[in-house]
Amino acid sequence: MSRLTDTQIADGLASLPGWTRVGATIEKSLAFASFPDAISYLVRLAFEAERVDHHPDVTVRYRRVTLSYSTHSEGGLTAKDLDGARTAERVYSSSGSQG
């Protein structure tokens, strides 16, 4: 899988509100109503990530989850990362426990 160009990254992020590019990664922080809701979201996302063998870096701070995607084997951003962000958004919008 090849790395995306700057234009391809910008175009992909245009359809992912709240996601930002930080160097060779894309990231977003998500808020939840409670700590258990945040962890429940991560469990659901973990199964999706495992299914496609592409996993985000994750930081949990109480009710806030920050996700960061990058294709480490390619040294930057690929279509897998934008797909991961779309999956994260789909799981988040179906969680019903946003804060």
ZADO-1210 file (C-alpha; in nm, 4 decimals, padded with zeros to 6 digits):
<atoms>
<atom x="00.0000" y="00.0000" z="00.0000" code="MET" pos="1"/>
<atom x="00.1447" y="00.3362" z="-00.0951" code="SER" pos="2"/>
<atom x="00.1494" y="00.6557" z="00.1074" code="ARG" pos="3"/>
<atom x="-00.1076" y="00.9216" z="00.0281" code="LEU" pos="4"/>
<atom x="-00.0144" y="01.2585" z="-00.1174" code="THR" pos="5"/>
<atom x="-00.0838" y="01.5776" z="00.0759" code="ASP" pos="6"/>
<atom x="-00.3794" y="01.6463" z="-00.1548" code="THR" pos="7"/>
<atom x="-00.5252" y="01.2983" z="-00.1012" code="GLN" pos="8"/>
<atom x="-00.4920" y="01.3397" z="00.2758" code="ILE" pos="9"/>
<atom x="-00.6613" y="01.6805" z="00.2690" code="ALA" pos="10"/>
<atom x="-00.9415" y="01.5466" z="00.0493" code="ASP" pos="11"/>
<atom x="-00.9925" y="01.2501" z="00.2833" code="GLY" pos="12"/>
<atom x="-00.9987" y="01.4666" z="00.5944" code="LEU" pos="13"/>
<atom x="-01.2579" y="01.6958" z="00.4362" code="ALA" pos="14"/>
<atom x="-01.5140" y="01.4190" z="00.4876" code="SER" pos="15"/>
<atom x="-01.3989" y="01.3451" z="00.8449" code="LEU" pos="16"/>
<atom x="-01.5025" y="01.6379" z="01.0674" code="PRO" pos="17"/>
<atom x="-01.2797" y="01.6898" z="01.3699" code="GLY" pos="18"/>
<atom x="-00.9943" y="01.4774" z="01.2374" code="TRP" pos="19"/>
<atom x="-00.6674" y="01.6632" z="01.1946" code="THR" pos="20"/>
<atom x="-00.3338" y="01.5835" z="01.0448" code="ARG" pos="21"/>
<atom x="-00.0440" y="01.5866" z="01.2873" code="VAL" pos="22"/>
<atom x="00.2731" y="01.5119" z="01.0938" code="GLY" pos="23"/>
<atom x="00.2505" y="01.1558" z="00.9647" code="ALA" pos="24"/>
<atom x="-00.0707" y="01.0788" z="01.1572" code="THR" pos="25"/>
<atom x="-00.4362" y="01.1747" z="01.1672" code="ILE" pos="26"/>
<atom x="-00.6072" y="01.2092" z="01.5029" code="GLU" pos="27"/>
<atom x="-00.9240" y="01.3005" z="01.6849" code="LYS" pos="28"/>
<atom x="-01.0426" y="01.3185" z="02.0461" code="SER" pos="29"/>
<atom x="-01.3872" y="01.1822" z="02.1265" code="LEU" pos="30"/>
<atom x="-01.5923" y="01.2627" z="02.4366" code="ALA" pos="31"/>
<atom x="-01.8178" y="01.0175" z="02.6187" code="PHE" pos="32"/>
<atom x="-02.0791" y="01.0461" z="02.8916" code="ALA" pos="33"/>
<atom x="-01.8795" y="00.8260" z="03.1292" code="SER" pos="34"/>
<atom x="-01.5571" y="00.6300" z="03.1647" code="PHE" pos="35"/>
<atom x="-01.7356" y="00.2955" z="03.1091" code="PRO" pos="36"/>
<atom x="-01.8883" y="00.4375" z="02.7888" code="ASP" pos="37"/>
<atom x="-01.5410" y="00.5348" z="02.6647" code="ALA" pos="38"/>
<atom x="-01.4022" y="00.1887" z="02.7353" code="ILE" pos="39"/>
<atom x="-01.7058" y="00.0199" z="02.5805" code="SER" pos="40"/>
<atom x="-01.6453" y="00.2215" z="02.2623" code="TYR" pos="41"/>
<atom x="-01.2833" y="00.1092" z="02.2560" code="LEU" pos="42"/>
<atom x="-01.3830" y="-00.2542" z="02.2887" code="VAL" pos="43"/>
<atom x="-01.6188" y="-00.2236" z="01.9920" code="ARG" pos="44"/>
<atom x="-01.3540" y="-00.0389" z="01.7898" code="LEU" pos="45"/>
<atom x="-01.0914" y="-00.2991" z="01.8827" code="ALA" pos="46"/>
<atom x="-01.2911" y="-00.5774" z="01.7171" code="PHE" pos="47"/>
<atom x="-01.3283" y="-00.3700" z="01.3992" code="GLU" pos="48"/>
<atom x="-00.9570" y="-00.2834" z="01.3969" code="ALA" pos="49"/>
<atom x="-00.8582" y="-00.6451" z="01.4506" code="GLU" pos="50"/>
<atom x="-01.0856" y="-00.7589" z="01.1686" code="ARG" pos="51"/>
<atom x="-00.8954" y="-00.5399" z="00.9173" code="VAL" pos="52"/>
<atom x="-00.5573" y="-00.5728" z="01.0929" code="ASP" pos="53"/>
<atom x="-00.5095" y="-00.1973" z="01.1280" code="HIS" pos="54"/>
<atom x="-00.5046" y="-00.0537" z="01.4793" code="HIS" pos="55"/>
<atom x="-00.5046" y="00.3035" z="01.6078" code="PRO" pos="56"/>
<atom x="-00.2810" y="00.4361" z="01.8805" code="ASP" pos="57"/>
<atom x="-00.5124" y="00.5156" z="02.1714" code="VAL" pos="58"/>
<atom x="-00.4993" y="00.7476" z="02.4704" code="THR" pos="59"/>
<atom x="-00.7716" y="00.7381" z="02.7354" code="VAL" pos="60"/>
<atom x="-00.8152" y="01.0252" z="02.9780" code="ARG" pos="61"/>
<atom x="-01.1260" y="00.9601" z="03.1870" code="TYR" pos="62"/>
<atom x="-01.4191" y="01.0262" z="02.9488" code="ARG" pos="63"/>
<atom x="-01.2049" y="01.1289" z="02.6509" code="ARG" pos="64"/>
<atom x="-01.0513" y="00.8917" z="02.3969" code="VAL" pos="65"/>
<atom x="-00.7919" y="01.0156" z="02.1487" code="THR" pos="66"/>
<atom x="-00.7273" y="00.8053" z="01.8409" code="LEU" pos="67"/>
<atom x="-00.4271" y="00.8370" z="01.6138" code="SER" pos="68"/>
<atom x="-00.3845" y="00.6521" z="01.2862" code="TYR" pos="69"/>
<atom x="-00.0689" y="00.6048" z="01.0784" code="SER" pos="70"/>
<atom x="00.0570" y="00.3144" z="00.8710" code="THR" pos="71"/>
<atom x="00.3867" y="00.2534" z="01.0459" code="HIS" pos="72"/>
<atom x="00.5049" y="-00.0023" z="00.7902" code="SER" pos="73"/>
<atom x="00.4734" y="00.2649" z="00.5184" code="GLU" pos="74"/>
<atom x="00.6147" y="00.5492" z="00.7276" code="GLY" pos="75"/>
<atom x="00.3098" y="00.7701" z="00.6862" code="GLY" pos="76"/>
<atom x="-00.0544" y="00.7916" z="00.5934" code="LEU" pos="77"/>
<atom x="-00.2285" y="00.5454" z="00.3624" code="THR" pos="78"/>
<atom x="-00.5867" y="00.4727" z="00.2642" code="ALA" pos="79"/>
<atom x="-00.5964" y="00.2313" z="00.5603" code="LYS" pos="80"/>
<atom x="-00.5731" y="00.5271" z="00.7972" code="ASP" pos="81"/>
<atom x="-00.8631" y="00.7147" z="00.6412" code="LEU" pos="82"/>
<atom x="-01.0639" y="00.3909" z="00.6435" code="ASP" pos="83"/>
<atom x="-00.9777" y="00.3459" z="01.0128" code="GLY" pos="84"/>
<atom x="-01.0993" y="00.6976" z="01.0897" code="ALA" pos="85"/>
<atom x="-01.4244" y="00.6311" z="00.9032" code="ARG" pos="86"/>
<atom x="-01.4737" y="00.3123" z="01.1024" code="THR" pos="87"/>
<atom x="-01.4025" y="00.4966" z="01.4278" code="ALA" pos="88"/>
<atom x="-01.6674" y="00.7550" z="01.3324" code="GLU" pos="89"/>
<atom x="-01.9224" y="00.4868" z="01.2453" code="ARG" pos="90"/>
<atom x="-01.8679" y="00.3062" z="01.5761" code="VAL" pos="91"/>
<atom x="-01.8810" y="00.6379" z="01.7652" code="TYR" pos="92"/>
<atom x="-02.2074" y="00.7502" z="01.6062" code="SER" pos="93"/>
<atom x="-02.3653" y="00.4133" z="01.6840" code="SER" pos="94"/>
<atom x="-02.2502" y="00.4182" z="02.0458" code="SER" pos="95"/>
<atom x="-02.5212" y="00.6573" z="02.1631" code="GLY" pos="96"/>
<atom x="-02.3086" y="00.7594" z="02.4618" code="SER" pos="97"/>
<atom x="-02.1302" y="01.0679" z="02.3411" code="GLN" pos="98"/>
<atom x="-02.0553" y="01.3270" z="02.6039" code="GLY" pos="99"/>
</atoms>
